[in-house]
Amino acid sequence: MIIDRRRFLAVAAGGFAASAMFPRLSPAANARGTPLHGLSAFGDLKYPAGFARFDYANPDAPAGGVFNFQPWYLYFNQNYQSFNTLNTFVRRGDAPPRMEMCFDTLMVSAHDEPDAIYCHVAETVTISEDGNRFTFLLRDIARFHDGAPIAAGDVKFTYDTIKAQGHPDLSLPLRPLAEVIAEDARTVTLVFDGTQSAQAILTIASTYPIQSAAYYADRTFDTSTLEPPLASGPYKVGRFNAGSFIEFERVEDYWARAIGTGAGQNHFQTIRIEFFTERQAGFEAFKKGEVTWRREFTSKTWATEYNFPAITDGRVVQSLIDADVRPSMQAWALNQRRERFADRRVRDAIALCFDFEWTNQNLFYGLYERSHSLFAGSQYEASGLPDVAETALIDKLAADHDLPEGIRDEAHMQPAADGSGRDRARLREATRLLAEAGWRADGEGRLRNAGGETLDVEMLIRSSIFERIYGPYVRTMNLVGINASLRLVDPAQYQARTSDFDFDMVGRAIGWTPTPTQSSLEGVFGAASADLPGSRNWTGAADPLVDALIAEVGAAPDRDAYRTAMRVLDRVLRLRRDWIPNWRAANQFIAYWDMFGFDDKPDYFWPIEALWWIDEEKARAIGKA
């Protein structure tokens, strides 16, 4: 793949220059020059200094037992279906989910607040008057698993190394990090160049896994390896068989178990993850009790196959739980690095070929609803006409940017189909748009451009389950002359091809944080990530207007301004048609063997593996003691 470096540097420099004018983390609430125990985007914190535990944690829960589950979200280079490395913080290889449980961070998120983070490895954080220096005092009790203290030099090594060699999801947000200074053994300062977004520190302090500098003194950080890394978190790697299973073992003398950010969590003795190349095989393992917790993503399975003996006799519980209070995105990406998808009319025509109404009725058993937004189910989803604040921001942007047609109209909604599976009105409109874009029928049922090339759309998938869902969509595209096809590849090839942007069309699901940061938005929609291999900007879109809106999100001085910028960004993204939103569920479909104890779900995130525990009485009653 050839990267247009001039394009990358030009848009990156433009974005940096624009953001330099914006204020840092809200100074009114996040005090300057004094040690703090926590930070939030706009200064509001639920928990006071020295708090004993998070409200959703349970220090009285028993420890022990094995939790064998199928993960439902991923980070960095992780893969549900297989793994060939234990290094999850680089682009290379496929790592198992939950490797991040083995590592600690300077601060951690609270799952019952939208964007608050609290000191963890760090005891305090102090913000300089200009908001560009964050000085962390490390806890003297923080330890790696070999007993060595976590020192300022380890923090410096971590940020310097990840910025240079880490996975793009980690390295991109560190672009404005100018220097990391180890002041002494327990004091480290992150120095930014002034171009960072207002909320950048929230991601940078709470999600970067602290690595041991001594461990990597004679090892290469960015290599693919099956050597369990030295870490410091509540779990460490236990038994594993590459591509088959991995176990994480609870660290009995975990250093953070007595402090507020670590108390009352991580109760299971062993967390085991099984790997299945096909979802049906994973479901069969769940039915047998080999896997004991599952989140279901296949509507046909949920509607028709949860009728096995353990369900009927009550040993397995099937449950709907509320979705997290956070935006979600499930959409198809059309790769605009390929010239045939650069025209919005082509992308719009491809979108019109998908009949959600027919799909939901015939394949999804009515369990889903149509998604129109890339921030679906949240307060950031635009609706109706722009309000006064949105209009003011649109007017401001109009001075320097070309605005898309329809930006002042009602938020774009994907038109409903008639549910027939072959809505003639939609297909006629798709044909018209393609003709306008220069694609003409060749007399043999295929569309060709002036150069005689066919309009090829290969949908890349990594599981045969998608053949059932995407097959009708592909057939409909063929009806209008698009040379559409499905390509099923193995997990490693899928990871490699998406990382290298070697695809036409592919599906992506993203669970945003409750308050998406500028860096996370840049990683999916920003020009600076468009040509960076391994980034999540799968469409390759690079639009100065989108970059300007993302900068507005990062600069928002309060929650109202933040919400306004996010809604206008949503309006623009929906009009661009880079991504084709498909469907969403208002609830999470989960099933589990009735052997667990748990408390009420936090609003913003519910990490089952950290907050549930084995209930011995229940386990004994179903023969799982």
N, C-alpha and C positions, 0 to 999 in steps of 0.2 A: 504494500500500500504506500502511495506517495503522499506525503503531508505537505500542503501548501503553507510553508513556514511564514511567508510574507503576510498571508491572510491572517494566520494565527497571531503573529506579533502585532499587527496593526489593530486588530479588534481588541486584543488584550490590553495594549497600551491605552486605547481609547477608553476602555472600561475603567482602568485604574485612574486615569486623569479625572474622569467624571466623579468617581466615588470619593476622591480626595477632599471634595468640598463639604462632605457630609459629616455630621457629628458622630461620635462614638457612642458606646453603650450609655443609656440615659443617665447623665450625671446627677440629676435631681434625686434619684432613688438609689442608684448604685454609687455610694459615696466615694470620693477620691481621697487618697492619702491616708486611709485608715484600714486596718486589717478587717476583712469581711469573711463571714462563714458561708456565704452563698451569693449567687447572682441570678438575675432573671432579665429577660429582654427589656422590661420596663420597670424593674426594681422591686416588684411585689413578691414577697416570700411568705410562705405559710409557716415554715418551721423556724423557731428561734435558735440562736447559738446554743450549742450543747444539747440539742434535742436527743432523746434516748433512742428513738426509732421512728421510722415512717409509720403513719397510721395503718397502712395496708400490710405491714410486716407483723409476724406473729412469733414472738420469742418463746412462747409456750408450746409451739408445735414440736412433735417428736422428730428426731433425726433418724435416718436410716432408710433401708429399702432401695429397690431398683425402680427407676422411672424410665420405661422404654416407650419412646414417643416418636412421632414423625414431625419434624420441624415445619413451620409454615412461613418463615421469613428467612432471608439470607442477608449477609453482608459481604462486601468486597469480592473475592474470587470463589466464594463458597458454592457448593453444588448439592442439590437434594439427592441426586441419583447415583453419585459415585464420588470417590476422592482419590487423589494420588500424591498429595502433599499435606503437611501439617502447618505450612506457612500460609496464613490467611491474609496477610497484610500487604501482599504484593500482587502484581497482575498475573504472574506465571502460575500455571497449574490449577487444579481443582481441589479446594480444601473442604473439610467437613463443616457443616453448620455448628455453631456454638463454640468454636475455638476461642472466641472472644471472652467466654466465661473464665478462661484461665488467667486473664490479665486484669490488672487494676488501672485506673485512670486518676488524674489529678482531682477531678470532681465527678459527681454522678448526678443523673437526672432523677427527679421525683416524679413518680408515675401518676400522682394525683394533682399535679400542677402542669399548666401548658408548656412552660419553658424555663422552670426554675432548676438550677443545678447547685449542689452543695459540696463542700470540701470533703475529700475522701483521702487519697494519699496526701494531698495538701491539707494542712491544718487551717491556714488562712490564705486569702488572696488580697493583694493591695493594688489598686489601680492608680497610676500616675495622674497628675493633674491634666495632662493633655490626652489621656485615655489611650496612649500608645504603648504603655509598659504595664505588664501584669506580673507582679512579684509574688511567688508562692513560697510559703514556709512549709516544708515537708514534715510530716509526723515522724517522730523519732522511733515509733513502734512499727512503721511500715517495712515489710520484709519480703524478699523473694523466697521462693520455696526452698532454696538451699540455705536460708538463714541470713544471707547478706542483706544489709539495709538498702532500701531504695534511696539513692542519693541524687543530689542535683545533677551529677555527671551522667546518670542514667536517663534523666529527663532530657538533658541536652542532647545526648546521643539519639534518643528516640525521635525528637522533632527534627533534628538535622538529617537523620538517616531517612525517615519517612518522607520528608520533603524532597529528597534527592532520588529515592528508590522505591517509595511506597506505591500502593495501588492508587489509581487516579482519584478514587473517592476520598482518599486521605491526603494525597499530595496537592490536589488543586486548592483546597481551602488554605493551604500554607503558603501560597504565593506571596501574600503581604508580610509574612514573618521574616523580618530582616535579620534577626540575631537571637540566639538563646545564650544567656549568660549564667554560668554556674557561679554564683557569688561566693558561696561556701558550701560545705557538705549538705546543708539542709535548706539552702535558699537558691532559688532559680528564677530568672526573669525572662519572660517572653517579650521581645521587643518588636513592635510592628512598624511598618514604614509610613503609616498614616493613610494608606489606601484601603484598609480592611473595612468590611461592612460593620454596621453598628453592633450586630449580634454575633459576629464571627467567633468571639471567645467562647460562646456557649457551646458550639460544636467542638472547637479546638481543645477546650479544657476537659470535656466530658466523654469524648469518644476515642481519644488516642491512647492505645495500649502501651504502657511503659515497658520498655525493653531493657534487658541487662547489658550494659556496655561491656562488662567483663566476659559475659557469655559469648558475645560476638567478636571478642578480641582475636580469636582464631577461627572464625566462621564467616561465611558470606551471607549478608542479610537477605538479599533478593533471590536466593537460590530456592529451588523446589526440593523439599526434603521431608523424609518421614521420621526424622529425629524429633521427639517431643521437645518443644522449646522450654527454656527456663522462664518461668512466669511467677506471678505473685497473687493470683486471684483465688476465689473460693473453691475452684476445681483445678485439677491437673489431668493430663492425658493418662489413661490407664491402658487396658488391653485394646487392641484394634487389629483389624485385618483390612488392609487397604481396599476400598471399593465395596466392602461387605458390611462392616460394623465398626463403631468406635464407642468406647466407654470413657466417661469422665468421672474421676473419683474425687469425692469431697475431701478437702484439706482440713484435717481435724484441728490443727493449730493455726488456722487462718487468722492472720493478725488483725483483721478488721471486724471480727465477729462481735466485739464488745462496744463498737462505736455506732453512732446513730445511723450512719449510711450503710452499715453492714449487718446490724442486729436483726434477728427474726427472719432471716432469709436463707435460701439454699439448704433445704432440709434433707434432700435425698442423698443417700450414701453414694449411689451410682446412677449416673444419667447415661443411658444407652441409646444410640441412634442406629437403626438398621437402614440399609440403602437398597432401594428397589429401582430398577430401570423403568418399570411400569407401575402406574398407580394401582392397578387391579391387584398386582402381587402384594403390594403393601396393605391393601384392604383385606385380602385373604389372611395375611399374618395377624391383622387386628382381630378378625373374627375368631381366630384360634386362641387369642390371648397372648400371643408372642409379643405383640405390640399392645400397649395398654391405654394409650391416649392418641387421639387422631382428630385433626381438623379436616373436615370434608370440603373439597373444592369441586367435586363432580356431582352435578345436580341429579343425573340419572341414578347414580349410586345412592345418594341421599334419599331420593324419592322411592326407589324400588328395591333396594338391596339390604336395607337395614331391617331384615325380618328373620335373621338367623336365630338359633336357639338361645344364645346368651342375651339377646334383646327381649325375646318373648318371656323368658323367665326372670328378667330384671337384673341380671348380672352386669349388663352393659346399659349405660344411660345415654340416651340421645337427646341433645339439648340445643336450643337456640340461645345465644347470649348476645347482648347488645354489642354492636360494633364500637371500636374505640372512638373517642371524640377527637378525631383527627382526619385530615383530608386523605382521600385515596385516589389512586389513578390506575386504571386498567385500560390499555389502549394498544392499537397496532401502530407501529412505526414504519413509515415508508422512507427508504434510504435515499435522501436527496443528493448524496454524493454521486448517484447515478442520474444522469441528465434527464432521463425520461420521467423522473418523479419531481423534477424541479418546478414544473408548472402546477400551480394550485388547482387548476381545473382538472388535471389528471387525478390528483389526490382526492378531489371532491367526487369525481366520477367513481373511483374505486370505493369510496365510502358509501355511495348510493347503492352499490351492488349488495350490500349486507342488509338482509331483512331480519331485524331483531325480533319483530313481532312474531314472525313465523318460527324463528329459532327458539324463542322463549316458550311458545306454546307446544312445539313438537319435540324439542330436544332438552329444554331446561325445566319442564314441568311447572312452568309459571313461577319459578323461585327467584327470578332476577328482575331487575328493573333497568331500563335503558340509562346509560351514562352519557351525559353531554359535556361534562367538565373534566378537566385534569386535576381538579381539587374537589371531587365529588363528595357529597355528604358533609360538607363543612360550611362555615360562615364565609369562606372565601369564594364560594361558587356564585358567580354573577347571575342575576335574574332581572328580567324586565328591562326598563330603560335605565341608563346611568342616573344615579342620584346626584345631588348637588355637589358633594365632595368628589365623586368620580368624574363629573363633568369638569370641575375645576382642574383636576389632574390631567384630563384629556386635553383641555385647552392649553395647559402649560407645555405638554409634550408636542403639541401641534406647531409650536414655534421652531422646533429643530428637527422634526421627524415627519415623514410621510405616514399618515395614519391610514389603516385599512378601511376600505369602504364598509360601512355598516357599524362603525365603532360607536356612533351616537344613537344607534337603533337598539331595539331589544336584544338581549344577549342571544347569540346564535344557538339554536336548538336543532339537533339533527331531525329532519322530517320523519314522521312516522310512516311506516309502510302499511299496506293493506292486509298484511298477514298471509298473503297467498303464496309467498316464496318467490313469486315472479311478478312483482308490482310493475305493470307496464309503464305507468307514468314515471316512476323513478328510473326505469331502464331507458326510456326515451330521453330523459334529462341527462343521464349519464352519457348516452350516445352523442347528444348535442354538445356537451362540454368537451368530450374527446375530439369531436370534429373541429371545434373552435381551436383546440390546442394543436391541430395539425395531424391528427390520426384518422386515416381514411380506410374504409373496408377494401380489401384486395380482391374481392370476388370469391374468395374461398373461406370466408368466415373469420378472417383475421384482420386486425387493424395494423396498418403500417404507417410510418412517418415518411417524410419526403426522401429520406435516404434508404427506404425500403426495409427498415428494421421493424420487427414486430414488437408490440408492447408486452414485454415479458414481465410477469409478476410471480416469483417463486416465494411461497410462504414457507418459512423455515420453522420446523417444529422439532421437539426433542422427545415427544411421547406420542404413542399411537392413539391415545385418548382424544387428541385434537383432530384426528382424521374425521371422526364422526361429526365434530362441530364445524370444522372449517371446510369440509367437503362440499356442502351445499353452497357456501360462499364462493368457492373456487368455480363451481359449475355455473353460477350466475355470472361471474366475471367472464367466463368463456362465451356465454350467450351474447354479450355485447361486443365480442371480438378480441377481448384481452387474452393473451396467451398465458393463462394462470395455471399454477400447479402447486402441489404440496411436496416438500422435501423433508423426510424424517431422517435425522442424523443422531448419532450417539451423543451422550452428554458432554464428553470431552470436545468433540468436534463442534457442538453447538456453542460451548463456551468460547472456543477459539474463534469461530466465525463471527460471533457477535462482538467479541473484544476487538477484532480487526475490521469490523464493519463490512464483512463479506456476506451480504444478504440483500435481498430486495425488500422483503416485508417480514416483520416478526412481531410477536406480542410481548408486552411488558406490563408487569404489575408493580406499582410502587406504593408503599405505605409511608406517606410523609410524616414528619414529626408534627405535633399539634401547631407549632409555630415554625413553618419552614424557614430556614436561614437563607441568606443571599447565596452562600457557597453551595448549598444543596440544590437551589434553583439553577444556578449557573452550570452545575454538573449535568443537568438534564436538558436545559433550554438555552444556555448561554453560548455565545460565539467562541469563547475561549476554550470550550470543551469539544467543539465540533470536530476537530481533526486530531484529538488526543486519543490514541488507541486505549481501549479499556474504560473510557468514560461511558456515562449513561446517556449521552446525547446521541442516541441511535439514529435520529433523523438527519443529523448533520446540519440542522438549521443554524443560521447565523444572521440575526436581525438586530441592527442597532436599536430599534425601538424596544424590542424585548429586553436587551441589555439595559437600556435606560430604565425600564420598569422594574427590573430586578434590583437595580441600584436604588430605586425609590423604596422598594421593600426593605432593603438593608438600612436605609437612612431614616426610616419612620421614627419619629420622636415619641409616639404613643400608640396604643393599640388601635385607636380609630384610624389614624393615618396608615398604619400597617394594613388593616383590613381593606381600606380603600385601594391601596396600591395592589394588593393581591387580587382584588376583584377586577380591576382594570387589566392586570396581566392576564387573568382568566379570559376576559373578553377578547383580547388580542390573540391569544393562543388558539382559541376556538375559531376565530376568523381565518387564521393562517392555515388550518387543516394539516399541520405537520404530523400530528398524532390523530388517529381515529379512535375516540373513546368507544368502548363497546358495551359492557354491562357491569353491574355491581349488585351486591346483596346488602340489605339493610341490617342483617344479622350475621353472626358467625355461626357456622354449623359445626358443632363439636360432638364427639362421642368418646366415652371412656368407660373402662371397667370400673365398677362402683367400689373402689378401694382407696379413695383419696379424701383428704380433708382440705378445705380451703375457706377463705374468708371472702367478703364482698369484693367485687371487681373494682379496681381503680378506674377512673374515668378515661385516662389517656393511654394506658398500656397495661397489659396483664401478662407478665412473663411467667407462665405456668410452671416451668421448670425451677424457678427461683422461689415461688410463693406457695405452691401446693406441697402436700406431704402425704405419707402413707398413714391411713387410718387402720390400725391393726385389727380392730373389731370388724370393720367392713371387709377388710381383706380376708379375714378368717371365714366370714360368712359366705364368701363366694369361692373359697378354696384357693385364695391367692396370698395367704399369709407367708 
